[in-house]
Amino acid sequence: MSTSISARQLTVEFPIFENSHRSLKKKVLHLTTGGTIGNDAGNHPVVCALDALDFEFKDGDRVGLVGHNGSGKTTLLRVLSGIYSPTRGQLKIKGKTASLLDVSTGVDPDATGFENIYLRGIMNGFKPSMIRSKIDEIADFTELGEYLNLPVRTYSSGMMLRLTFAISTSIQADILLMDEWLSVGDADFREKAAKRLKALVDNASILVIASHNPELIDNVCNKKLQLEHGKIVASEVLGQASNPAPTLA
């Protein structure tokens, strides 16, 4: 089965519940979300974060999402990853999806490193047998040794990033979703992490990445979508990516 993502009139709206009639709050919400404030069918105020998007991604696509803060890039990635559901429209995804939007999400600070490997794997929909088959490789990659037997609340921020990055990049997926390019750890670990991320990107059928770095988008992607206030205002074919996985500081 070929990998693909297609959307028709994809819309995501967030309701405003408290004191939304006040003009000051409306103005603040407009500035912070970047969406359009309006009313739903029941005349309840809503923020339209994604507004009737149409697009199609196929095998081999490397899609860059660009736009100012609040334009809808992260919301779109969250919809593609299943965190948000569309309010209206259709979204069809064929293929297994892996999300690198926030690698630290879902960590239990009171659980050990090993326990968090299982917890994150289960959250990502993996069977226990698959997690068991990967646990030694994940542990070796982190280079945390006996610290994996300790609660992660005892970890430094760098140790936490090592653990969560190793877990999040341990399973190959057909569709890879990223919010900016990941760069973690000290110089030695960052080089190892970059190689691992390159392999993950190279083997994915479809990559969708949001970034404010135009050089990254030009080097990695063959398509670019520009979003503004939840709408696609421009799309561009960039040609084949010249460097599928740059190493960025």
C-alpha positions as CSV (number, residue, x, y, z in Angstrom):
1,M,0.0,0.0,0.0
2,S,1.4,3.4,-1.0
3,T,1.7,6.1,1.6
4,S,-0.3,9.3,1.2
5,I,-2.0,12.2,3.1
6,S,-5.0,14.0,1.6
7,A,-7.2,16.7,3.0
8,R,-10.3,18.3,1.6
9,Q,-11.8,21.4,3.2
10,L,-9.9,20.5,6.4
11,T,-11.1,22.8,9.2
12,V,-10.2,23.1,12.9
13,E,-12.0,25.4,15.2
14,F,-11.5,26.0,18.9
15,P,-14.5,27.3,20.9
16,I,-14.2,30.4,23.2
17,F,-16.1,29.8,26.4
18,E,-15.5,32.7,28.9
19,N,-16.3,36.3,28.4
20,S,-15.5,36.0,24.7
21,H,-17.8,38.9,23.8
22,R,-15.3,41.4,25.1
23,S,-13.4,43.1,22.3
24,L,-10.1,43.2,24.3
25,K,-10.1,39.5,24.8
26,K,-11.0,38.9,21.1
27,K,-8.0,41.1,20.1
28,V,-5.6,39.3,22.4
29,L,-6.8,35.9,21.2
30,H,-6.4,36.9,17.6
31,L,-2.8,38.0,18.2
32,T,-1.8,34.9,20.1
33,T,-3.5,32.2,18.0
34,G,-3.2,33.7,14.6
35,G,-6.6,32.2,13.7
36,T,-9.7,34.0,12.6
37,I,-12.4,34.7,15.3
38,G,-15.9,34.1,14.2
39,N,-19.0,32.1,15.2
40,D,-20.0,28.5,14.6
41,A,-23.4,27.3,13.4
42,G,-24.8,27.7,16.9
43,N,-23.6,31.3,17.0
44,H,-20.9,30.4,19.6
45,P,-17.6,32.3,19.3
46,V,-14.7,30.2,17.9
47,V,-11.2,30.6,16.7
48,C,-10.7,29.1,13.3
49,A,-7.1,27.7,13.5
50,L,-7.3,25.9,10.1
51,D,-9.6,27.1,7.5
52,A,-10.8,24.8,4.7
53,L,-7.3,23.4,3.7
54,D,-6.9,21.3,0.5
55,F,-3.7,19.4,-0.1
56,E,-2.3,16.0,-1.1
57,F,1.1,14.5,-0.2
58,K,2.4,11.3,-1.8
59,D,5.4,8.9,-1.5
60,G,8.7,10.8,-1.7
61,D,7.2,14.2,-0.7
62,R,9.3,16.3,1.7
63,V,6.9,19.1,2.7
64,G,7.9,22.3,4.4
65,L,5.3,24.3,6.3
66,V,6.2,28.0,6.6
67,G,4.5,31.1,8.1
68,H,4.6,33.4,11.0
69,N,3.9,32.3,14.6
70,G,0.3,31.5,14.9
71,S,-0.2,30.8,11.2
72,G,-1.4,27.2,11.7
73,K,1.7,25.2,11.1
74,T,1.8,23.4,14.5
75,T,-2.0,23.0,14.5
76,L,-1.8,21.2,11.2
77,L,1.0,18.9,12.4
78,R,-1.1,18.1,15.5
79,V,-4.0,17.2,13.3
80,L,-1.8,15.0,11.1
81,S,-0.5,13.3,14.2
82,G,-4.0,12.7,15.7
83,I,-3.7,15.1,18.6
84,Y,-6.5,17.2,17.2
85,S,-9.5,16.1,15.2
86,P,-10.9,18.1,12.3
87,T,-14.0,20.1,13.0
88,R,-15.1,19.8,9.4
89,G,-13.8,18.4,6.2
90,Q,-11.9,15.2,5.4
91,L,-8.5,13.9,6.3
92,K,-7.2,10.5,4.9
93,I,-3.8,9.1,6.0
94,K,-2.4,5.9,4.6
95,G,0.7,4.7,6.4
96,K,2.2,4.6,9.9
97,T,2.8,8.0,11.4
98,A,5.6,9.1,13.8
99,S,5.5,12.5,15.5
100,L,8.6,14.4,16.7
101,L,6.6,17.5,17.7
102,D,7.5,17.4,21.4
103,V,9.7,14.6,22.3
104,S,9.3,15.2,26.0
105,T,5.5,14.9,26.0
106,G,4.2,12.1,28.2
107,V,7.2,11.5,30.4
108,D,6.4,10.4,34.0
109,P,8.9,12.1,36.3
110,D,8.5,9.5,39.0
111,A,9.0,6.5,36.7
112,T,12.5,5.2,35.8
113,G,14.1,5.7,32.5
114,F,13.3,2.1,31.6
115,E,9.7,2.5,32.7
116,N,9.3,5.6,30.6
117,I,10.6,3.7,27.5
118,Y,7.6,1.4,27.9
119,L,5.2,4.2,28.7
120,R,6.1,6.3,25.7
121,G,6.1,3.2,23.4
122,I,2.5,2.3,24.6
123,M,1.4,6.0,24.1
124,N,2.8,5.8,20.5
125,G,0.6,2.7,19.9
126,F,3.4,0.1,19.9
127,K,2.8,-3.4,21.2
128,P,4.8,-4.5,24.3
129,S,6.6,-7.1,22.2
130,M,7.9,-4.4,19.9
131,I,9.0,-2.2,22.8
132,R,10.9,-5.2,24.4
133,S,12.7,-5.8,21.1
134,K,13.9,-2.2,21.0
135,I,14.7,-1.5,24.7
136,D,18.3,-2.6,24.6
137,E,19.0,-0.5,21.5
138,I,17.3,2.5,23.0
139,A,19.2,2.1,26.3
140,D,22.6,1.8,24.5
141,F,21.8,4.9,22.4
142,T,21.1,7.1,25.4
143,E,24.5,6.3,27.0
144,L,22.8,6.8,30.4
145,G,23.8,3.4,31.9
146,E,22.6,2.8,35.4
147,Y,20.7,6.1,35.4
148,L,18.0,4.3,33.5
149,N,17.1,2.6,36.7
150,L,16.5,5.9,38.5
151,P,13.4,8.2,38.3
152,V,13.7,10.7,35.5
153,R,13.1,13.6,37.9
154,T,16.7,13.0,39.0
155,Y,17.9,13.6,35.4
156,S,19.5,16.8,34.1
157,S,17.8,18.4,31.1
158,G,20.4,17.0,28.8
159,M,19.9,13.5,30.2
160,M,16.2,13.9,29.7
161,L,16.6,14.9,26.1
162,R,18.9,11.9,25.4
163,L,16.2,9.6,26.7
164,T,13.2,11.1,25.0
165,F,15.1,11.5,21.7
166,A,16.2,7.9,21.7
167,I,12.6,6.7,22.4
168,S,11.0,9.0,19.8
169,T,13.4,8.0,17.0
170,S,13.5,4.3,17.7
171,I,10.7,3.1,15.4
172,Q,10.7,3.7,11.7
173,A,7.5,5.1,10.3
174,D,6.1,5.8,6.8
175,I,5.1,9.4,7.7
176,L,7.4,11.6,9.8
177,L,6.1,14.8,11.4
178,M,8.5,17.4,12.8
179,D,8.2,20.9,14.3
180,E,11.7,22.3,13.6
181,W,14.8,20.2,13.2
182,L,15.9,18.4,16.4
183,S,19.3,19.1,17.8
184,V,20.0,17.6,21.2
185,G,22.9,17.0,23.7
186,D,26.5,17.9,23.7
187,A,28.7,17.9,20.6
188,D,29.4,14.1,20.5
189,F,25.8,13.1,21.2
190,R,24.5,15.7,18.8
191,E,26.5,14.2,15.9
192,K,25.2,10.7,16.7
193,A,21.7,12.1,17.0
194,A,22.0,13.8,13.6
195,K,23.0,10.6,11.9
196,R,20.0,8.8,13.5
197,L,17.6,11.5,12.5
198,K,19.0,11.5,8.9
199,A,18.4,7.8,8.7
200,L,14.8,8.2,10.0
201,V,14.1,11.0,7.5
202,D,15.7,9.2,4.6
203,N,13.7,6.1,5.2
204,A,10.3,7.8,5.6
205,S,8.0,7.9,2.7
206,I,6.7,11.3,3.6
207,L,8.2,14.1,5.7
208,V,6.2,17.1,6.9
209,I,8.3,19.7,8.8
210,A,7.4,23.1,10.0
211,S,10.3,25.6,10.3
212,H,11.3,29.3,10.4
213,N,14.6,28.4,8.7
214,P,14.3,29.0,5.0
215,E,17.7,27.3,4.3
216,L,16.4,24.2,6.0
217,I,13.2,24.1,4.0
218,D,15.1,24.7,0.7
219,N,17.6,21.9,1.5
220,V,15.3,19.3,2.9
221,C,12.0,19.8,1.1
222,N,10.6,19.4,-2.4
223,K,7.3,21.1,-1.6
224,K,6.5,24.2,0.4
225,L,3.2,25.4,1.8
226,Q,2.9,28.9,3.3
227,L,0.1,29.3,5.9
228,E,-1.4,32.6,7.1
229,H,-4.2,32.8,9.7
230,G,-5.0,29.2,9.1
231,K,-5.2,29.3,5.3
232,I,-2.8,28.1,2.7
233,V,-1.9,31.3,0.9
234,A,0.9,29.9,-1.4
235,S,2.3,26.5,-2.5
236,E,5.6,25.9,-4.3
237,V,7.4,23.0,-5.8
238,L,11.0,23.2,-4.8
239,G,12.5,20.3,-6.8
240,Q,14.3,17.4,-5.2
241,A,15.9,18.2,-1.9
242,S,19.7,18.8,-2.3
243,N,20.5,17.7,1.3
244,P,17.9,15.3,2.8
245,A,19.2,15.8,6.4
246,P,21.3,18.8,7.3
247,T,23.1,18.9,10.6
248,L,22.1,22.2,12.3
249,A,23.4,23.6,15.6
